[in-house]
């Protein structure tokens, strides 16, 4: 931990625990919440192509 340029955690609680046990990383911790931004999802199409190449209406 002493040589780490940054320490990533997935919650504020974990960050607080890290700082409790490793006070030397203060100022180098960053909370990064798990998940995927909506900008990475594919917009739903009205029609989808099946494995055999046919086109059908998407069911919601």
C-alpha positions in Angstrom: 0.0 0.0 0.0 2.8 2.4 0.7 4.0 2.3 -2.9 0.5 2.5 -4.5 -0.2 5.6 -6.5 -3.9 5.2 -6.0 -6.2 2.8 -4.1 -9.7 2.1 -5.6 -12.6 1.0 -3.4 -16.2 0.2 -4.2 -17.8 2.1 -1.3 -17.3 4.9 1.2 -17.4 2.3 4.0 -14.5 0.4 2.5 -12.6 3.6 2.0 -13.1 4.5 5.7 -11.9 1.1 6.7 -8.8 1.3 4.5 -8.0 4.7 6.0 -8.5 3.3 9.5 -6.0 0.5 9.0 -3.7 2.2 6.4 -3.7 6.0 7.2 -0.7 6.4 4.9 -3.0 6.1 1.8 -5.0 9.2 2.8 -5.4 11.4 -0.3 -4.9 8.4 -2.7 -8.2 6.6 -2.3 -10.9 6.8 -4.9 -14.4 5.3 -4.6 -15.5 3.7 -7.9 -19.0 2.3 -7.8 -19.6 -1.0 -9.8 -21.9 -0.8 -12.8 -22.1 0.1 -16.4 -23.1 3.5 -17.7 -26.2 3.6 -19.9 -24.0 5.0 -22.7 -22.6 1.5 -23.2 -25.9 -0.2 -23.7 -27.3 -1.0 -27.1 -30.4 0.9 -28.1 -33.4 -1.5 -28.6 -34.3 -2.0 -32.2 -37.9 -2.5 -33.4 -36.7 -5.6 -35.3 -34.0 -8.1 -34.6 -32.3 -10.6 -36.8 -32.5 -14.3 -35.9 -29.6 -16.7 -36.1 -30.8 -18.0 -39.4 -30.9 -14.5 -40.9 -34.7 -13.9 -40.7 -36.0 -10.6 -39.3 -38.7 -10.5 -36.6 -40.3 -8.0 -34.3 -38.7 -7.6 -30.9 -40.9 -8.6 -28.0 -40.7 -6.4 -24.9 
